[in-house]
């Protein structure tokens, strides 16, 4: 097949398909393409905001007063003492109604708080990314139809 004949056949094919597609379909396709591009850019921006995974900690930081129950302890006397503390406890759910509690030294409080905040931020960003991925899946599905 010669080049000129191939170009003529290809041109006829494209023209035929353009006549079969309404203007609405073309604009709808372009609109979907732009929306997908915007969603991908938003997702990329969110991914860049995810904190360093090596710093995250799950759980909650609690303060607690404890009683040693030693006879004569001035902090734990009945009716007078409030107990020892406050002490910091990192409480982590292990699932199946199991909880692990880890005592945190006072000098590590800020580090643990930052790690807990990073974990919460990571979860929120992952939810947003998953939402964008669902919308992108819907857009791809619409394009196939």
Number of C-alpha atoms within 10 A of each C-alpha: 5 7 8 9 10 11 11 12 12 12 12 12 11 12 11 11 11 12 9 10 10 11 11 9 11 12 11 13 15 12 12 17 15 12 15 19 13 12 18 16 12 14 20 12 12 15 15 9 12 16 17 11 11 7 14 18 18 16 20 15 19 14 13 12 12 14 14 11 12 10 8 8 14 13 17 19 16 11 6 9 12 15 18 15 12 13 14 19 19 20 16 16 13 10 7 6 6 8 12 11 15 12 13 16 11 11 8 10 15 10 11 22 16 14 21 20 19 20 21 17 16 20 13 13 19 16 12 16 20 13 14 17 15 12 15 18 13 12 16 14 10 11 12 6 5
